[in-house]
């Protein structure tokens, strides 16, 4: 994901230097949206951990599967080459 962020930043700088302000602004907004999405994912993961910490041991085993699924989903979202829209 950081490679994508670097490429977007470089493209925004290039667009700005070539006096293509609308393109630069769009790229900067994309970077902000990705950052906001990542922050929200981290927030949701923390909330899930808090719920798991409140669970009793029986529920914890059941919720462990959910935790694994969410971890796989986060990994998929972070994988390069995935189009996130």
Order of alpha helices (4+ residues) and beta strands (2+ residues): alpha-alpha-alpha
